Amino acid sequence: MGILDRFRKTPIEKLSLRELQEEEIRLRNRLERTKKEIERIEKKKKQLFQEGIGTDVLKKKMLAQEIKSLDMEQKLRLRDFTTAQKQYTFVKNLIVVKKYEKELRKIGLWDKLSKVEPEQLESVLVKVSLDGREFDEMVENLNRVFEMDIAEFEGTEDQTERELMDAWAKVETGEADVEEVTEKIASPKLERETEEEL
């Protein structure tokens, strides 16, 4: 039984920090493998597209089928990546919470955490980032989550994600040039944030 399955059935205090850290490593490796697989598929799709330039209709149809097949595989891998990313965020946040267990007990927040349904706590811990925060800031984030209506909390969207969605939409509608947007997105700030996540 995996740690995430155990979490859904066991109280938070019964999970060990060591187990959580092992799960974090396992999930980080899974993310890396899945990311490489997605990149490999993307490269293969581009290669197949290039092969079709200037060929006859039959060859293009065959290549189109291969690309569609790869596209489906890529979507499945992307779904796996998204799931693993959520699990990774959740485990990282659980590690932070476990590290501060003693302090959280002193201020009464641990009782709140242990009374929340595991599914709801998981849902909440996937959406916040506690890693690298000072204790006070972490407590503030956790308190805000408990004070907020869960539906309202789920509606919040990450700023970087919004910017990326807007950029893709502009490229897809022809409002912006791919190269220009790619340069903007590959800014050192965004690369640094991506590296910090993994």
N, C-alpha and C positions, 0 to 999 in steps of 0.2 A: 504494500500500500504506500503510495507516494505521500510526501509531506503535505501537499495541498488537500488530498483526500482526508488525511488524519486531522488536519486543521478544522475541516468541516464537521468532524465528529468529536473532537477533543477541545477542552478549554485552552485558551491561549497560554496559560501558565505551564501547561504540561509539555509544550514544545521547547526543545532545547536550542540554545543559540548555535551550538555546533551543527545540529541537523539543518537548521535554517541556512547557515553559511555553506554547507555542502550542497544544499538545493540551489543556492544562488550561483555557485560555480557551474553546476550541471545545466542550469537554465542559460547562463551566459554562453556556455559552449554550444548549446542547442541553437541559440540565436545566431551565433557566428556561422555555424554550419548551414543553417537555413538561409542566411543572408548570402553566403557564397553560392549556394544552389540557385537562388533567385537571380543573382548576377550572371551565373553560367547560362541559365535559360535565356536571359535578356540578350546576352552576347550571341547565342545561337540563333535567336529570332532575327537579330539584325543581319547576321551572316546570310541566313536564308532569304531575307528580303533583298539583300544585295545580289544574290545569285539570280533572282528573278528579273532583274533589270535587263531589258533587251531580249528576253527569251520568248519562245512561242507560248501560246495560250495554254496548251496542255501542261507544259512545265510550270507555268505560273499557278495553275490550278493545283498541281501536286504540292508545290511549295506552300500555297495558301493553306492547304489541309495540314501540313506539318506545323506551320506557324500557329494555326488555330489549336492544334493539339498541345503545343508548347505553352500557348497562352492559358489554356485550362490548367495545365500543370503548375504554371507560375501563380495563378490565382489561388490554387490549393496551398502552395508553399507560403504565399503571402498571408493567407488566413492562419496558417500554422505559426508564422512569425508574429503576427498580431497577438495571438493567444499567448505565445511564449513571452512576448514583451509585457503583457499585462501581468502574467504570473511572476515575471522577474521583478517588476515594480512592486508588486504586492509583497514578495519575499524580502526585498530590500527594505521596505517600510516596516515589515514585521521585525526584521533584525534590529532596526533603530528602536522600535518600541521595546523589544526585549532587553536591549542594552540599557535602556532607561527605566526598566521595570521598578527598581527600588524607588527612584525619584517620583515616578508616576503614582506609585502607591501612596507616598507621603502627601501628595497634593489631591488625592482622591480620584484622579482620572483613570487609574487602573480599574477601579470598580466599574466605571462607565464602560470601559473597553470590554471587560469580561462579561458584562450583561448583554452586550449587543449580539444579535444572532450572527453566527459565523459568516453566512452569505452576505449579510448587510455590511459587516466589518470588512470583508474581502472587497466588496463593491466600492466601499469608501477608500480603502487603502490603495486601490488600484489608481485612484484619481488624484491623490495628493503626492507630493514629493517631500519626504522627510529626511532623506539622505543628505548629509552635509549641512544640515541646519543646526543652529545653536539650540540648546534645550528649550529656552523660552519661546523661540520661534516655532519649534516643533509642537510644543504644547498649545500654542496659539492656533496652529493649523488644525490640530486634533479637536480642540474646543470648537472652532468655527464649524467643523464638519458636524459635530453633535448639535450645534445650535441651528444650523441650516436645515431647511427642509430638504430631504434627500433628492426629491425630483428636481428641485432648483439646482442643487449641487451637480447633478448629472448633466444639466443643461450647459454648464460652463465649458468653454472650449479653450484649449491652449492657444496662445497668441501665435506661436511658431506654426502650429498646424493650420490656423486660419490663413496666415500669409502664404503658406505652401498651396493650400486649396485655391486661393485667389490667383496665384502665379500659374498653376496648371490650367485654370479656367481661361485665363488670358491667352496662353499659348494655344490652347485647343480651339479658341474662337478666332485666332489670328490677330488678336489685339497686340500681342507682343512676340518678339523674336526669341526662338528657343535659346540661342547662344547668349543673348542679353540676360534672360531670366536665369539661365544656368550659372552665369558668372555671379549674379546677384545672390543666388541661393548658396553658392559655394563660398560665401564669405567666411573669414576665419572664425567669426562668432558662432555661426551655425555648425561648422565643423567641430569646434571646441565643445559645444553642447552635445553633439552626437557622440564624441569620444568619451565624454564624462558619463554618459548613460551606460556605456558598455565597459 
